[in-house]
Amino acid sequence: MTIGDALAAERRQAGLTITQVSQRTCIRETIIRGIEHDDFSACGGDFYARGHIRSIARAVGAEPEPLIREYDATQGAPEGITAADVFEPSTPIRLKERRRPNWSLAMLVALAAIVGIATYHFLSGPTKASPAAVSHPAAASPGTGHSAGAGHAAGHKKRKTTNQASAGDPHHVVIALSAASESCWVDLTTHAGQPIFAGVLAAGTSKSWTEEGPVSLEIGNPGAVTLTVNGKDQTPKSGSPVTLTLGGSASTAPTQG
């Protein structure tokens, strides 16, 4: 009698079903049914097959050792089972190899970034002015420089013409009056009495007039001022107010006020 026939006969004699044996042994019904038909392929190996035979034999009231010896005789010699064999998976687990960082690629990326940043700053930087433009600002705006030069020349020519006319025309008189350390009251009128200037010439200041003579100049404090007429010193030598007639054919002698 085979192992499967012996276990099946003992189960029937004990009045148990395959389901009841499965509940008592915690072995799946398919495995129990296969063992009763002497099919041990679902057990997972000799070690588990021997364990299932022992559990089923005890559940149905049979002696397990004779059945184990018969299994060893029919299915092969017993083999030593180690803990490593029990827990070793049937399919080896491949450990993922840790890849080393590619330093060459990292250096190339960093170098490209540095070159890009340097190029950006170079192109976006402020444009420097050319030496020619800095040294010769008039060349950058020829119209402005020409106008300024022309205006300066025109003003110089006008002043020169006025001075020449005043110096050469006996009817014009150029009067320059300056106060040194003291203020002085001044009254300048035309020969007909029309006012030209009336007021105080403050200390440290000066005034000048170009008029068609003759004109009348009244000085309140002659000792505090310096008077030039047509470029010549005409300062009165008096400590009292004086009235002068300047220009034309009139006399310039001072008149005591």
C-alpha positions as CSV (number, residue, x, y, z in Angstrom):
1,M,0.0,0.0,0.0
2,T,1.4,3.4,-0.9
3,I,1.7,6.4,1.3
4,G,-1.3,8.1,-0.2
5,D,-3.5,5.0,0.0
6,A,-2.5,4.5,3.7
7,L,-3.4,8.1,4.6
8,A,-6.7,8.1,2.7
9,A,-7.7,4.7,4.3
10,E,-6.9,6.1,7.8
11,R,-8.9,9.3,7.1
12,R,-11.9,7.4,6.0
13,Q,-11.6,5.1,9.0
14,A,-11.5,8.1,11.3
15,G,-14.6,9.5,9.6
16,L,-12.9,12.7,8.4
17,T,-13.2,14.6,5.2
18,I,-10.4,16.3,3.3
19,T,-11.7,19.7,4.4
20,Q,-11.7,18.7,8.1
21,V,-8.1,17.4,7.8
22,S,-7.1,20.7,6.1
23,Q,-8.7,22.7,9.0
24,R,-6.8,20.6,11.6
25,T,-3.4,20.7,9.8
26,C,-3.6,24.1,8.1
27,I,-2.6,22.4,4.9
28,R,-4.4,23.3,1.7
29,E,-7.0,20.8,0.5
30,T,-5.3,20.6,-2.9
31,I,-2.0,19.5,-1.3
32,I,-3.8,16.8,0.9
33,R,-5.7,15.5,-2.2
34,G,-2.4,15.3,-4.1
35,I,-0.6,13.4,-1.3
36,E,-3.5,10.9,-1.2
37,H,-2.8,10.3,-4.8
38,D,0.9,10.0,-4.2
39,D,1.6,13.4,-5.9
40,F,4.1,15.4,-3.8
41,S,4.9,18.1,-6.4
42,A,2.8,20.7,-4.7
43,C,4.6,20.3,-1.4
44,G,7.5,22.4,-2.4
45,G,10.3,19.9,-1.8
46,D,11.2,16.8,0.3
47,F,11.4,18.8,3.6
48,Y,7.9,20.1,3.3
49,A,6.6,16.8,2.0
50,R,7.8,15.0,5.1
51,G,6.2,17.6,7.3
52,H,2.9,17.4,5.5
53,I,2.9,13.5,5.8
54,R,3.6,13.8,9.6
55,S,0.8,16.3,10.1
56,I,-1.8,14.4,8.1
57,A,-0.9,11.1,9.7
58,R,-1.3,12.5,13.2
59,A,-4.6,14.2,12.3
60,V,-6.1,10.9,11.0
61,G,-4.6,8.7,13.8
62,A,-1.8,6.9,11.8
63,E,1.8,6.3,12.7
64,P,3.9,8.9,10.7
65,E,7.4,7.3,11.0
66,P,6.8,4.2,8.7
67,L,5.2,6.5,6.2
68,I,8.3,8.8,6.3
69,R,10.7,5.9,5.8
70,E,8.6,4.7,2.9
71,Y,8.7,8.2,1.4
72,D,12.5,8.3,1.7
73,A,12.7,4.9,0.1
74,T,10.5,5.7,-2.8
75,Q,11.1,9.4,-3.4
76,G,14.9,9.4,-2.7
77,A,17.5,9.4,0.1
78,P,16.9,12.0,2.8
79,E,19.0,15.2,2.4
80,G,20.2,17.5,5.1
81,I,18.1,20.7,5.1
82,T,19.7,23.8,6.4
83,A,18.2,27.1,7.4
84,A,19.8,28.8,4.4
85,D,17.9,26.3,2.2
86,V,14.6,27.0,3.9
87,F,14.8,30.8,3.7
88,E,16.7,31.2,0.4
89,P,14.3,32.3,-2.3
90,S,13.9,30.2,-5.4
91,T,14.7,33.1,-7.7
92,P,18.0,34.9,-6.7
93,I,17.5,38.6,-6.0
94,R,19.6,40.8,-8.1
95,L,21.0,43.7,-6.2
96,K,21.0,46.9,-8.1
97,E,24.6,48.0,-8.6
98,R,25.2,51.5,-7.5
99,R,26.4,53.6,-10.4
100,R,29.3,55.8,-9.8
101,P,28.8,59.5,-10.6
102,N,30.1,60.7,-14.0
103,W,32.5,63.4,-12.9
104,S,33.6,64.2,-16.5
105,L,30.0,65.0,-17.5
106,A,29.5,67.1,-14.4
107,M,32.6,69.1,-15.1
108,L,31.6,69.8,-18.7
109,V,28.2,71.0,-17.6
110,A,29.7,73.4,-15.0
111,L,32.2,74.7,-17.5
112,A,29.4,75.4,-20.0
113,A,27.5,77.3,-17.3
114,I,30.5,79.4,-16.4
115,V,31.1,80.3,-20.1
116,G,27.4,81.2,-20.6
117,I,27.4,83.5,-17.6
118,A,30.6,85.3,-18.6
119,T,29.2,85.8,-22.2
120,Y,26.0,87.2,-20.8
121,H,27.7,89.7,-18.6
122,F,30.1,90.7,-21.4
123,L,27.3,91.4,-23.9
124,S,25.0,93.1,-21.4
125,G,27.7,95.4,-19.9
126,P,27.6,99.2,-20.4
127,T,29.2,100.4,-23.6
128,K,32.2,102.6,-23.0
129,A,32.5,105.9,-24.7
130,S,35.2,106.2,-27.3
131,P,38.3,108.2,-26.4
132,A,37.6,110.6,-29.3
133,A,34.1,111.4,-27.9
134,V,35.5,112.0,-24.4
135,S,38.4,114.1,-25.4
136,H,36.5,116.2,-28.0
137,P,32.9,116.6,-26.9
138,A,32.4,119.2,-29.5
139,A,33.0,116.6,-32.2
140,A,30.1,114.4,-30.9
141,S,27.6,117.3,-31.5
142,P,29.0,119.5,-34.3
143,G,25.9,121.6,-34.5
144,T,26.1,122.6,-30.8
145,G,29.8,123.3,-30.9
146,H,29.5,125.4,-34.0
147,S,26.7,127.4,-32.5
148,A,28.5,128.0,-29.3
149,G,31.7,129.0,-31.1
150,A,29.7,131.3,-33.4
151,G,27.9,132.9,-30.4
152,H,31.2,133.5,-28.6
153,A,32.8,135.0,-31.7
154,A,29.7,137.2,-32.3
155,G,29.7,138.4,-28.6
156,H,33.4,139.2,-28.8
157,K,32.9,141.1,-32.1
158,K,30.0,143.1,-30.6
159,R,31.9,144.1,-27.5
160,K,34.9,145.1,-29.7
161,T,32.7,147.1,-31.9
162,T,31.0,148.9,-28.9
163,N,34.3,149.7,-27.3
164,Q,35.7,151.0,-30.6
165,A,32.6,153.1,-31.2
166,S,32.7,154.5,-27.7
167,A,36.4,155.3,-27.9
168,G,36.2,156.7,-31.3
169,D,32.8,158.5,-31.0
170,P,33.2,161.7,-28.9
171,H,29.4,161.7,-28.2
172,H,29.7,158.4,-26.2
173,V,31.0,158.1,-22.7
174,V,32.0,154.9,-20.9
175,I,31.7,155.3,-17.1
176,A,33.1,152.8,-14.5
177,L,32.5,153.4,-10.8
178,S,33.7,151.1,-8.0
179,A,33.5,151.3,-4.2
180,A,36.3,149.9,-2.2
181,S,35.7,149.8,1.6
182,E,32.8,152.2,2.0
183,S,29.4,152.6,0.4
184,C,28.6,155.6,-1.7
185,W,25.4,157.3,-2.9
186,V,25.4,157.9,-6.7
187,D,23.0,159.8,-9.0
188,L,23.5,159.5,-12.8
189,T,21.2,161.5,-15.2
190,T,21.3,162.7,-18.8
191,H,22.1,166.4,-19.6
192,A,18.4,167.0,-19.9
193,G,17.8,165.6,-16.4
194,Q,16.4,162.2,-17.2
195,P,17.5,159.6,-14.5
196,I,19.8,156.8,-15.5
197,F,20.8,155.4,-12.1
198,A,20.1,156.6,-8.6
199,G,21.0,154.6,-5.5
200,V,23.8,153.4,-3.2
201,L,26.9,151.7,-4.6
202,A,27.7,149.1,-1.8
203,A,31.2,148.6,-0.6
204,G,33.1,146.0,-2.6
205,T,30.9,146.4,-5.7
206,S,31.2,148.3,-9.0
207,K,29.0,149.5,-11.9
208,S,29.6,150.7,-15.4
209,W,27.5,152.6,-18.0
210,T,27.9,153.5,-21.7
211,E,25.8,156.5,-22.5
212,E,25.6,159.2,-25.2
213,G,27.0,162.3,-23.6
214,P,26.9,164.6,-22.0
215,V,25.7,163.1,-18.7
216,S,25.6,164.4,-15.1
217,L,27.1,162.3,-12.3
218,E,26.6,163.1,-8.7
219,I,28.8,161.3,-6.1
220,G,28.0,161.6,-2.4
221,N,31.3,160.3,-1.0
222,P,34.0,160.8,-3.6
223,G,36.8,159.5,-1.3
224,A,35.2,156.0,-1.2
225,V,35.0,155.4,-4.9
226,T,37.2,155.1,-8.0
227,L,36.0,156.7,-11.3
228,T,37.2,156.0,-14.8
229,V,35.8,157.7,-17.9
230,N,36.6,156.2,-21.3
231,G,39.4,154.2,-19.6
232,K,41.0,157.2,-17.9
233,D,41.1,157.8,-14.1
234,Q,38.8,160.7,-13.3
235,T,38.4,160.1,-9.5
236,P,37.5,163.4,-7.8
237,K,40.0,164.7,-5.2
238,S,37.4,165.9,-2.8
239,G,36.0,164.8,0.5
240,S,32.6,166.4,-0.1
241,P,29.8,165.5,-2.6
242,V,30.5,166.5,-6.2
243,T,28.6,166.8,-9.4
244,L,30.5,166.0,-12.7
245,T,29.4,166.6,-16.3
246,L,30.9,163.8,-18.5
247,G,31.1,163.3,-22.3
248,G,30.4,165.5,-25.2
249,S,31.9,169.0,-25.3
250,A,30.9,169.7,-21.7
251,S,33.4,170.4,-19.0
252,T,34.3,167.6,-16.5
253,A,35.2,169.9,-13.7
254,P,33.6,168.9,-10.4
255,T,31.0,171.1,-8.9
256,Q,30.9,171.1,-5.1
257,G,27.4,170.1,-3.8
